[in-house]
Each structure stands twice: as structure tokens, then as C-alpha cells.
Amino acid sequence: MGSDFFLVGGIVLAALAVPALLSAYSEGRAPRSAALLFIAAGICIVYAVMTTPGGYGVQDVPHAFARVFARFLN
């Protein structure tokens, strides 16, 4: 279950990095915060894949989101 949190957290961080990247480029500044978010997202996703026996497949990602959200709701 812990690796599910890292996978979902990494995907959410990567999703948050995209608007930060677009904002930095549109304002003409360096995308430092977006780069840090992408690095943190990559580390979380790699950690989740490495600690899960057999890794994650594309079909496992929605189930991981459901398990994490169910854990928060209960």
C-alpha cells in the first residue's frame, strides 16, 4: 500500500508540474520549480515501481488511485 501512495503522489506531482512549466515559459523565466516537481515526481514513481514486486503496469494505475482514495475516505 505504501508504494501506491508514492505512485499516486508522483503522478499528481507530475501533473502539477505541467502548468508550472507552461507558466514559466510564457513569462520568460527559468522553469526551476517545474523541474524540481518533475524530479520529485520521477523519484516517487521510480521508488514505487522498484518496491512493488512485479512493478506496475498501465492497467494497475487506476486501481492504485482507487486504493489510495479509498484509504483517505475510510
C-alpha angles and dihedrals in degrees: 000000000000092000090053089060091052092047094049092042091051093050091048091049090050090050090051091049094061096067090043089053093048091047093051093049094046091052093045098241132124114275096232098143092046090051091051090049091050091049092049090047092050092050092050094048094046091048091051093049093045095049096046114086106242092008125242128299126204089257091056096059097078090048090051090052090049092050093049094047091045089052090054093047095050 
